Amino acid sequence: MILGVGTDLANIERITRTLERFGDRFRNRVFTDVEQLKAERRADTAGTYAKRWAAKEACSKALGTGLRMGIAWKDMGVSNLSSGQPRMHLTGWAADRLIEMTPPGHEAIVHVTLTDDHPWAQAFVVIEACPVT
Ligand SMILES: CC(C)(COP(=O)(O)OP(=O)(O)OC[C@H]1O[C@@H](n2cnc3c(N)ncnc32)[C@H](O)[C@@H]1OP(=O)(O)O)[C@@H](O)C(=O)NCCC(=O)NCCS
């Protein structure tokens, strides 16, 4: 069964300006080490961050919480399989929320898909519950 869906569209130009203005303060507050490694070694650094920003916003919608002040952004992180497919990793409050919304006898799977076409970056997140056999 589907427990939640979320989507977000992020403006890459806005992320570029935020990176220029706040630099490491922004990077370290919002993005995991894995996300920063991926973005910083790419030519399209801002686009890579923007997709991950969109993923965090989409994930918070799928979790039903939205983004509150003081939220730990790094508790929703994106990594990539060797095929390039993205995966969402939840820790801290986000992992707690996922457990809370998962019915007994089920495990939750968080699906994420990303795309960008300058100046836009987009993410969809679907949270699925599967019966544990
Ligand atoms: C997957 C693919 C269709 C992406 O299309 P694109 O138009 O270049 O890029 P988009 O902006 O639409 O999407 C990019 C995102 O697709 C996702 N993606 C990449 N590979 C994927 C895959 N195998 N399955 C699902 N999603 C994938 C990633 O999240 C990527 O963003 P990120 O690298 O910042 O995480 C394209 O890269 C492709 O066909 N790849 C073939 C497999 C390949 O070359 N793999 C290389 C590693 S072995």
PDBQT file of the ligand as one rigid body, heavy atoms in Angstrom, charges set to zero:
ROOT
HETATM    1  C1  LIG A 201      19.127   7.367 -16.155  1.00  0.00    +0.000 C 
HETATM    2  C2  LIG A 201      19.137   8.338 -17.318  1.00  0.00    +0.000 C 
HETATM    3  C3  LIG A 201      17.922   8.057 -18.172  1.00  0.00    +0.000 C 
HETATM    4  C4  LIG A 201      19.086   9.784 -16.775  1.00  0.00    +0.000 C 
HETATM    5  O1  LIG A 201      18.672  10.666 -17.778  1.00  0.00    +0.000 OA
HETATM    6  P1  LIG A 201      19.207  12.157 -17.988  1.00  0.00    +0.000 P 
HETATM    7  O2  LIG A 201      18.267  12.812 -18.917  1.00  0.00    +0.000 OA
HETATM    8  O3  LIG A 201      20.656  12.108 -18.289  1.00  0.00    +0.000 OA
HETATM    9  O4  LIG A 201      19.154  12.882 -16.589  1.00  0.00    +0.000 OA
HETATM   10  P2  LIG A 201      17.922  13.402 -15.696  1.00  0.00    +0.000 P 
HETATM   11  O5  LIG A 201      18.227  14.815 -15.320  1.00  0.00    +0.000 OA
HETATM   12  O6  LIG A 201      16.574  13.148 -16.261  1.00  0.00    +0.000 OA
HETATM   13  O7  LIG A 201      18.056  12.474 -14.421  1.00  0.00    +0.000 OA
HETATM   14  C5  LIG A 201      19.228  12.422 -13.691  1.00  0.00    +0.000 C 
HETATM   15  C6  LIG A 201      18.948  11.576 -12.492  1.00  0.00    +0.000 C 
HETATM   16  O8  LIG A 201      18.462  10.300 -12.886  1.00  0.00    +0.000 OA
HETATM   17  C7  LIG A 201      18.720   9.388 -11.830  1.00  0.00    +0.000 C 
HETATM   18  N1  LIG A 201      19.254   8.149 -12.379  1.00  0.00    +0.000 N 
HETATM   19  C8  LIG A 201      20.457   7.945 -12.932  1.00  0.00    +0.000 A 
HETATM   20  N2  LIG A 201      20.598   6.658 -13.294  1.00  0.00    +0.000 NA
HETATM   21  C9  LIG A 201      19.451   6.026 -12.952  1.00  0.00    +0.000 A 
HETATM   22  C10 LIG A 201      18.996   4.678 -13.048  1.00  0.00    +0.000 A 
HETATM   23  N3  LIG A 201      19.754   3.729 -13.556  1.00  0.00    +0.000 N 
HETATM   24  N4  LIG A 201      17.772   4.384 -12.594  1.00  0.00    +0.000 NA
HETATM   25  C11 LIG A 201      16.993   5.340 -12.044  1.00  0.00    +0.000 A 
HETATM   26  N5  LIG A 201      17.382   6.645 -11.912  1.00  0.00    +0.000 NA
HETATM   27  C12 LIG A 201      18.586   6.968 -12.366  1.00  0.00    +0.000 A 
HETATM   28  C13 LIG A 201      19.726  10.057 -10.898  1.00  0.00    +0.000 C 
HETATM   29  O9  LIG A 201      19.062  10.411  -9.702  1.00  0.00    +0.000 OA
HETATM   30  C14 LIG A 201      20.171  11.295 -11.676  1.00  0.00    +0.000 C 
HETATM   31  O10 LIG A 201      20.498  12.392 -10.866  1.00  0.00    +0.000 OA
HETATM   32  P3  LIG A 201      21.763  12.289  -9.880  1.00  0.00    +0.000 P 
HETATM   33  O11 LIG A 201      22.844  11.583 -10.634  1.00  0.00    +0.000 OA
HETATM   34  O12 LIG A 201      22.075  13.704  -9.551  1.00  0.00    +0.000 OA
HETATM   35  O13 LIG A 201      21.286  11.483  -8.695  1.00  0.00    +0.000 OA
HETATM   36  C15 LIG A 201      20.419   8.213 -18.158  1.00  0.00    +0.000 C 
HETATM   37  O14 LIG A 201      21.529   8.631 -17.380  1.00  0.00    +0.000 OA
HETATM   38  C16 LIG A 201      20.660   6.789 -18.654  1.00  0.00    +0.000 C 
HETATM   39  O15 LIG A 201      19.966   6.278 -19.508  1.00  0.00    +0.000 OA
HETATM   40  N6  LIG A 201      21.625   6.102 -18.144  1.00  0.00    +0.000 N 
HETATM   41  C17 LIG A 201      21.929   4.758 -18.628  1.00  0.00    +0.000 C 
HETATM   42  C18 LIG A 201      22.668   4.014 -17.630  1.00  0.00    +0.000 C 
HETATM   43  C19 LIG A 201      24.007   4.614 -17.467  1.00  0.00    +0.000 C 
HETATM   44  O16 LIG A 201      24.558   5.244 -18.342  1.00  0.00    +0.000 OA
HETATM   45  N7  LIG A 201      24.566   4.410 -16.314  1.00  0.00    +0.000 N 
HETATM   46  C20 LIG A 201      25.828   5.000 -15.998  1.00  0.00    +0.000 C 
HETATM   47  C21 LIG A 201      26.359   4.400 -14.739  1.00  0.00    +0.000 C 
HETATM   48  S1  LIG A 201      26.793   2.695 -14.983  1.00  0.00    +0.000 SA
ENDROOT
TORSDOF 0
